Amino acid sequence: MPVDFLLDHSPWMQGLNAAEQNKVRQDVQVKTFNAESFVCYRGEKANHWIGVINGVVKINNVSLSGKSTTLIGLASGAWFGEGSLLKEELRKYDAIAMGSCELAFISKHTFTWLLDNSIQFNRFLINQLNKRLGQFIGAIENERLLDVDSRVARSLATMFNAWYPKETLMLKISQEEVGQLAGLSRQRANAALKTLEEHGLIRVSYGEINILDLDGLSQFNATQAAGK
């Protein structure tokens, strides 16, 4: 998938005029990362806004005691890092490639220029930040209220944007990595994936998960499904 595909299908890009789009295309840089490579580090200065062309990036943190936790996963079509740019602060997390990744980098200069010149870009960022807040509130709610199978379903669903083409809703990700995203063991994540596959929401093959019903996945509740 080329970077032009990512840009053409990003709603913020579609809201820009021709001159603004041209500035973005001249500025964007593409970088590839191997599995477990750090895309950016906690505590470093934020100099870029980052988009996922191919692969999955996990947003991760490590406590002083060395305990690691994955906060969220981001798949093709996602953009991240706007919070640190807007607040002009050091990054609060590590971003790590889960498998091979290809990412797009837009400089802080261009990001700020768009803020100053595009109302549509500002509207997108407001929606983006509101969505991100909803994701983290939902993550807390899911952990406290939902069963394990439903938690895995929501963890997978939140990685994707509903506006992104359905043919791109595929993850090259291991069962162990699914467990990391949902805070579960590989064995329990595997059992949950089988349940979701039985309900026709996903198709699992070796090292790969195809999303068949994103809406159904985002709303899946194992207790309700068992009662049908």
CORFENTA-V421410 format. One record per backbone hydrogen bond with DSSP energy under -1.0 kcal/mol. NH is the residue of the N-H (numbers start at 1). CO is the residue of the C=O. E is the energy in kcal/mol with one decimal. If there is no record, write none. Layout:
BEGIN
nh->{NH & NH}
co->{CO & CO}
e->{E & E}
END
This chain:
BEGIN
nh->{6 & 7 & 8 & 9 & 10 & 14 & 15 & 16 & 21 & 22 & 23 & 24 & 25 & 26 & 27 & 28 & 29 & 31 & 33 & 36 & 37 & 39 & 40 & 43 & 44 & 49 & 50 & 51 & 52 & 53 & 54 & 57 & 58 & 59 & 60 & 61 & 63 & 66 & 69 & 71 & 72 & 74 & 75 & 77 & 78 & 80 & 85 & 86 & 87 & 89 & 91 & 94 & 95 & 96 & 97 & 98 & 101 & 102 & 103 & 104 & 105 & 106 & 108 & 111 & 112 & 113 & 114 & 115 & 116 & 117 & 118 & 122 & 123 & 124 & 125 & 126 & 127 & 128 & 129 & 130 & 131 & 132 & 133 & 134 & 135 & 136 & 137 & 138 & 139 & 140 & 141 & 142 & 143 & 144 & 145 & 146 & 151 & 152 & 153 & 154 & 155 & 156 & 157 & 158 & 159 & 160 & 164 & 168 & 169 & 170 & 171 & 173 & 178 & 179 & 180 & 181 & 182 & 183 & 184 & 189 & 190 & 191 & 192 & 193 & 194 & 195 & 196 & 197 & 198 & 199 & 200 & 201 & 203 & 205 & 208 & 209 & 210 & 211 & 212 & 213 & 217 & 218 & 219 & 225 & 226}
co->{2 & 3 & 4 & 5 & 7 & 10 & 11 & 13 & 17 & 18 & 19 & 20 & 21 & 22 & 23 & 24 & 105 & 103 & 101 & 97 & 34 & 95 & 95 & 91 & 41 & 106 & 80 & 104 & 78 & 102 & 102 & 74 & 96 & 72 & 94 & 69 & 67 & 63 & 61 & 59 & 59 & 57 & 159 & 52 & 75 & 50 & 81 & 82 & 83 & 84 & 44 & 60 & 40 & 58 & 37 & 56 & 33 & 54 & 31 & 51 & 29 & 49 & 47 & 107 & 108 & 109 & 110 & 111 & 112 & 113 & 114 & 118 & 119 & 120 & 121 & 122 & 123 & 124 & 125 & 126 & 127 & 128 & 129 & 130 & 131 & 132 & 133 & 134 & 135 & 136 & 137 & 138 & 139 & 140 & 141 & 142 & 147 & 148 & 149 & 150 & 151 & 152 & 153 & 154 & 156 & 157 & 161 & 165 & 166 & 168 & 209 & 171 & 174 & 175 & 176 & 177 & 178 & 179 & 179 & 185 & 186 & 187 & 188 & 189 & 190 & 191 & 192 & 193 & 194 & 195 & 197 & 196 & 210 & 208 & 205 & 171 & 203 & 169 & 201 & 201 & 213 & 214 & 215 & 221 & 222}
e->{-1.2 & -2.5 & -2.9 & -1.5 & -1.3 & -1.7 & -1.0 & -1.5 & -2.6 & -2.2 & -1.8 & -1.9 & -2.4 & -1.9 & -1.3 & -2.5 & -2.2 & -2.5 & -2.8 & -2.7 & -2.0 & -3.4 & -1.3 & -2.7 & -1.6 & -3.0 & -2.3 & -2.7 & -2.8 & -2.1 & -1.9 & -2.6 & -2.9 & -2.9 & -3.1 & -2.3 & -2.9 & -1.8 & -2.7 & -3.1 & -1.0 & -2.6 & -1.7 & -2.7 & -2.1 & -2.9 & -1.4 & -2.8 & -2.3 & -1.7 & -2.7 & -3.0 & -2.3 & -2.5 & -2.8 & -3.1 & -2.7 & -2.1 & -3.1 & -2.8 & -3.1 & -2.8 & -2.2 & -2.6 & -2.8 & -2.2 & -2.4 & -1.8 & -1.9 & -1.1 & -2.6 & -1.6 & -2.3 & -2.2 & -2.2 & -2.1 & -2.1 & -2.8 & -2.8 & -2.1 & -2.5 & -2.5 & -2.2 & -2.1 & -2.1 & -1.9 & -2.3 & -2.6 & -2.1 & -1.7 & -2.3 & -3.1 & -2.1 & -1.6 & -2.4 & -2.1 & -1.9 & -2.1 & -1.9 & -2.4 & -2.2 & -2.0 & -2.3 & -2.4 & -1.1 & -1.7 & -1.7 & -1.9 & -1.6 & -2.4 & -3.2 & -1.1 & -1.9 & -2.1 & -1.7 & -2.0 & -1.7 & -1.1 & -3.2 & -2.3 & -2.4 & -1.9 & -2.0 & -2.4 & -1.9 & -1.7 & -2.3 & -2.2 & -2.2 & -1.2 & -1.7 & -2.2 & -2.1 & -2.7 & -2.2 & -2.8 & -2.8 & -2.8 & -2.3 & -1.7 & -2.2 & -2.3 & -1.1 & -2.6 & -2.2}
END
